[in-house]
Amino acid sequence: MEKLKLKLTKTKNFEDFLSWCKVKNLRKPTVNSYILAWDMFNRIYDGEIEDIDQSDVNAFVLETHKRVKPTTVNQYLRHLRAIFNYFELPVKVKLLRYDYEPKVPYTKSELTKLLVKPDLKTESFLTYRNWVIVNLLLATGARANTIVNIKVEDVDLDDYFITFTTLKNRRTKRLPIPAVLVDILRECINYRNGKPDDYLFCNSYGAKSTVNDLYHTMCDFSQSRGVEKTGLHRFRHTFAKEFMLNGGGHPEPATYANTLYNRANKAVYQSVRCRYTEHD
């Protein structure tokens, strides 16, 4: 089936691409990434889609690279490549080469600061919520989008399990969690005072948090504790480091995520709590 025979407007063409995304049942975050990349491209390019050539792609790379990191440029390029391929444009999209800077996990002193429980009588709800999230991140290595989609009913306080319904691979996972974390989540649920189908980590208005909102409030939380490192994904790296320090070895890439989720979470979290928090 041929796609572009009539000269349509740029907006109409992109709507055609978004309709194709719906047919493919792509995840909303993926579609939003396409929209963002397309918006960034159109800040530089002002013609029609069928007129895009290699010089336009090169100009986008050069101009965007002046303002953002190479990793961000490559994120845009990956999504633009899918758009260009859909419209069968005669362009080649090559990712930038750059020196990889490994994300440094949180240190012992930083974790000690982050794991100090806030005073519920004097601290804000968001501060307490973010402290609970820190504990959950260190126990599971979950991604931000997984965290914001957890509902109250996903936490099984009786059998010590938590269910992740929103994962990158679009599957569902039910994970065992240690007793210490169960106690923290039980207190959080009581403090949250929400219905079973409410989102557990809501914003200050009781509505569902977004990943962007969570990122910014967690940055504020870290800096308020004197920790300059930020980034939710850094907790995932910290989880992996603790897993290996606990004798987990280095799993193969194909089984890495499953190994972290299924075998490491209880041992890693118990080790972190033991080493980085003061005993009552």
N, C-alpha and C positions, 0 to 999 in steps of 0.2 A: 504494500500500500504506500503510494507516494505521499510525502508530507507537505512540501512547499512548492506549489506551482503558481499560485496567485501571489502578487505582491501585496502583502497585508501590512498593517501597522506593526511597529515593534511591540507594543503592548499586547495586541491580539495574538501575535506569534508566541509570546511568552505564556500567555494564558493557555495556548494549545499545549505547551510543554507541561504546565501545571496540571492540566487535565490528564495527560499521559501519566504523571506521577500518581494521580488518584487511581487510575486504572491499575497501576502496578502495586497499589496499596502500600506506598512508601510511608515510613514513619514521619510524624509531624516535624520532629527536629531535623530530619534529613531535608524535607521540603523547605523548611525555614532557612536552612543553610544554602540551598539553591537560590532562594529569594535574596538573601543577603549578598551572595557572591555576584548575582546579576545586578543588584543595585550598585555595588561597588564598581562593577565594570562600566555601567552606564553613567557614572560620574565622570568618566574619562571619554567614553565613546558616545557619539551623538548621531549615529546613522541608523540604518535599518539592519535587521539581523542578517539578511542574505548578502549584505555588502561587507560583512566583517572579513578581514583578511589577516594574514600573518603579522603585518605591521601594526595592526590595532592590538593584537594580543601582546606583542612585544612592548608597545607603548604602555599598556596596562601594567605589565610586570615592572618596567622601569619606574613608572610613577608611583605605584603602590609600595614598592620596595623602599622608597624614600621615607615612608611614614610608619610602616609596620615591620615586624620581624619576618625573616624568611619563612618561618613555620606558618605564620598567618597567611603570607602570600601563597604558599603551597596549598593551604586549606581552600582558599578562593579558587585556585587553579584546578584542583581536583573536581570541584563542583561545576566550574565553567566548562571543563572538558566534557562532562556528561551533557551539558546543554548544547555545546557545539556539535557533539556527535549526534544528538537527536536531530538537529537541523542539517546534518551532513555537510558541515562547512569545511572547506579545504584548508584547515589550519592544524598545526601541531602544537600541542600544549605540553611543554616540558617543565618539570618541577625544578626549582632552584636547588643548587648544591650549597651546603653550608656546613660549618663545623658544629657538630652536635654538642650541646651543653646538657649533660645529665642533670635531672632534677634532684637536688639534694634532699634527702628525707629530713624530717624533724629530728633534732638532737635530743639527748636525754634531758638537758636543762629546759629546752623548749616544751617538751612533752610534760614535764613536771609543772610548768606554769599553766599549760592548757588544761590540765586535768584537775586543777583545784576547783572544787565545787563552789558555785556562787551562792550567796546568801539569798534565799527566796524572799526574805522580808525586805531586803534593801535593793536587790538587783532587779533589772527588768525581765520581762518574760522572754524577750529575744536572747538575752544573755544566757538565761537558763536553758532555753531551747538549743542554743548553739553548743553549750557544754554537753548536753545529751547527744547531739549529733557527733561531736568529737569522739565520744565514747563508742558510738555505733560505727563510725568510720574506722576506728582502730581495731574494732572487733571483727569487721566484715570486709574491709577494703572496697566497699560499694562505691559506685559512681554517683555524682550529684543528681542526675536525672532519676536514678533509682530511689534516692533518699526522699526527694520531694513528692514522690508518688506513693509512699508508704501510707497506708490507712490504719486507723486504730485497730480494725478487725484483723489486720495482717500480723499482729503480735499475739502469739499464743503464750500467755503467761503461765498456764498450767503445765504444759509440756515442754516449755523452754525452747520455742521455735519462733522464727520470724520468716515471713514469706515475702520475697521480692517479686513483684508482678511486672515490673518495668525494667528489663535488662536490655543491653545493647543487641543481643542476639534474639530478642523478642520472645524469649522463653520465660518460664516462671521457676524460681528456686525457693525451696523451703530449707532454711538453715538452722542448725542447733545453735543456741547462744548460751553463754555461761550464766551462772546464777547471779553474779554481780551485776551484769548488764540487765538481766531480767528485773532485778530490784530497781534499777535506775529507770527502766522503761515503765514499770508499774507506777512509780511515783510520777513520771512524766504524764502518763495517761490520766491519772487522777487529777493532776494539776491542770492538764489540758481540758478535762471535763467535756470531751466531745462524744459524739455519737459513733457507733462502730464504723459507719461509712464516711466519717470525716477524715481529712488528711491529718496525720499525726503531727507533722512539723509545719503547722500553719504559720502565716505571718502575724503581725501584731493586731490585725483586724479579724483574725479567725478564718481567713480565706487561704486557699492553696498558695504556697510559695512557688516562685519561679526559680529556675536555676540561676538566673542573673541576680535575683534578689538574695538568694542563699549565698552566692559568691561574695557579694558586697558586705552582707552582714557578718559572714564568717571572717572576712578580712578585718572588719572593725573589731570583732571579738579577739582575734589574734593580737592585733596591735594594742588593744586595751590591756592585754596580759604581758606586754613588753616583748612580743614575738613579731619580728619584722617579716619573716617568711610568710607567704600567703599562698593560696591555691588549694582548692578542695582535692585535686588529684594528687597533691603531695602526700595526703594521708594514705592513698593507695600505694605509693612508693614506700612509705614508712611501714605499712602493713607487710609488704613483700620483704623488706629488709628484716623485720622482726621474725618473719616466717623462717628465713634462712638462718638467722641467729639461733633459732630454736631447733635447729637440726633438720630443717625441711629440705635442704639441698636446693638445687636449681632445676625446676621442672622444665620439660620440653615446651616450646611455645604453643604447640597444639593443645596441650593439657594444662597450661599455666593457670588460666582463670578457674577452671574446675578444681584444680589442686588447691588453690588458695581458698576458694569458697568451702570446699567439702572437708578438707583435712586440717586446715590451719587455724580457723577463726577462734576456736575456744582456747587452744594452747597459746596462741599469739597474744590474745587479749589478756589472759590471765597473767602472762609474763609481763606485759606492759603495765598493768595495774599494780603488780607486785613491785616492779622496779622503779616506777615513776610517780607513785603516790605515797603519801605518808600513811602509815598504819594508824587505825583508830585506837 
